[in-house]
Amino acid sequence: VEPGVVLHLVNAYDRDDGTVVIHGYKAIPKKNASYILEYTPPFLHEWIIDPTSNKVLIDRCLNPKEAVEFPAIDDRDVGTAASYCYGVRTTGIGSPLEHFATPNTGILLDEVLKFSLLDSDDNKEDKEKEGITAAGDVIGRDMLPAG
């Protein structure tokens, strides 16, 4: 697993095969600076862990294009294989947010994104309703009010 910073977990659940699936927002700083002083945008990640072997079987970024913070899922889905989650998209003033250093640059929280958490094979019902093709796809967008 590549080292990084995970400040926000989305959800975690046990699967029938004994593995554990974890979704969270992970940032991978490019330097050895403080995560806060040299902020690096986080992206939606998935880890599948085998507690029996103490190994991470899968470590993947589900959407490397949409930087997000502050995850939310339906409370009824906590601890289960939730179909989707929400996150607040972070951008920079006038451009996508790739890197910034405080206090010189600020971030904008401008949109709530809805992400699929399941691949289409696992999510056939939602695929028919919303056209999901893969975990990490953005399946909904709502702009936050200005101000």
Disulfide bonds with the S-S distance in Angstrom:
none
